[in-house]
Amino acid sequence: MADVTSKTPDRTASGSEQSTEVVTNSRLNTGDGKITVAQGVVSKIAGVACREISGVHAMGTSGTRAFGAIRERIPGSSGPSVTQGVGVEVGESQAAIDLDIVVEYGVAIADLGQSIQRNVKQAVERMTGLEVVEVNVSVDDVYLPDSGGDDEGPSRVA
């Protein structure tokens, strides 16, 4: 987002008007004050936007996915974390986002990555007013669906 400059007339002690320039860095710095967006907010938006894309099976590295699976089985838990696999860095007017994903087998990874980048960037910028400077997508694994049963065929040894 470009800097926006607006001229605001100020009255001096003698009553004459004097023009002063107010530079606003983004939609988050207004004449009425400052709007700040927490990292957790950006993480949630990015996580939901990433999961909206078909071909994303799960999010997070193997360790965080294992911990998340254990947490889901605990009675009274809140279920899967929307922010699992999401890392963000938020400044005053910009954000950078890192995503760790597991893709479904057969999906074109480059196309999927570009779709994720586009959707996450649009969602975060639209909802927060922050400029998203980068969305990094790391593919950590490929999900292979089960063949449908536990039957492994006849044993080779007796």
N, C-alpha and C positions, 0 to 999 in steps of 0.2 A: 504494500500500500504506500502511495506517495504521501509526502508531507502536504498538508493543506494549510494555506495561509489565508487568514481573514483579517480585514481591517475593522477595528472597533474604535468608534469615536469616544474620546475622553474629554471631559470638561476640565479646564484649568481653573485656577483660583479666580482669574479675571472673567470667567464665563465663556471664553472662546473655546472652540472645539479643537482638539489636537488628535490626530490619527495615530493609533498605535497598532502594531501588527502582533497577532497572536498566532504562533505556530502550533498546530495540532498534529502530533505524530500519527494518530490513527483515530478510528471511531471510538476508542476507549479513553481518549483524553478529550474531554469536552469542556466547553466554557463553564459548565455547571459543576465540574469536578472530574474525578478520575474513577474509572471502572477497572477493577482487577479481576482476573479469572484464575482460580486455583488450579494447580497441576492435576488434582484428582478429577476435576470437572473435564479437563481436556482428555485425560486418560479414559474416562468412561465413554465420552463421545467417540473417541478413536476406536475403542474396543467394539462398540456396537456397530459402527460404520464398517469396520473390517469384517465382522461376522456376517454382515448383510450380503457379502459377495459370495456367489455360488462357487464352490471349489475349495473353500476354506473349511477344513474338517475340525481343527482345534487351534488354540493359541497357547503359546508358551513353550519354553524349552522342556526337555524330558523331565527334569527335576521339578519344575513348577507344575507340570501336568500331573505328576505322581502325587505331589503334595495336595493339589486341588482335588484329585480323586479320593484321597483319604478324607479330606475335609468334608466333601459332599456326603460321605457315609455316616458322619456324626449326626445323631438326632438333634434337630433344632438348628442345624447350620443353615446359612442363607443360600446354599447352593453354589453353583459355579461363579467365580468372580469375573465380572465384566472386564476388569482391568488386567487379568492374567495375560502375560505376553506383551504388555504395552509399557513402553518407557517414554516419558515426555520430558522436555525441558522448556519451560515457559519463561519468557522475558516480559517486558512491559508491553510490547506490541507484537511480538513474534513467538512462534512455537516450533519446535523440532520434535518429530515423533519417530520412535523406533518400534517395530512390530516383529514378533517372533511367531511364525505360523507353521501349521502342519497342513499340507495340501492333500487333496484326494488324488489317488492314482489316476493317471490319464489326462489330467488337466495341464494345459500349456502354462508353465510357470511364469514365463515372461509376460504373457497377456494377463494372467491373474494378478501379478504384481502391479502392473500398470493400472488395472481396474481398482485394486485396493488403494493405491496412491491417490488416484483421482477421487474416489468416493470419500476417503478419510479427509483429504484436504478440503473438499467442498463442504462436508459436514462441520468440521471444526471452524472453518472461516465463517460460514453462515451463522452458526450458533453462538460463537464467542466474539467475533470481530477481530480475532488475532490473525495475523498473516502467518500462514504455515510455510516455512522456508524449506523444509524437507520432510519427506516421509520415507524412511528406510525400512524395507521389508526383508527379513531374514527367513528363508525357508529352512526349518530345522529337521523336518521329517516328511515322509510320504505315507499316507494312510493306505494300507492294503486291506480291502474288505475280506472277511473270512469266506472260505469256499462254501459255507452253508452247513457244515456239520463237523462232528468230532470223529467221524469215521476216517481213520488214516489208511484204510486198506488192509490187506492181509499182512501179517507179520512175516518178516524174512527169516526169523529165527524161531526155533521151537523151544 
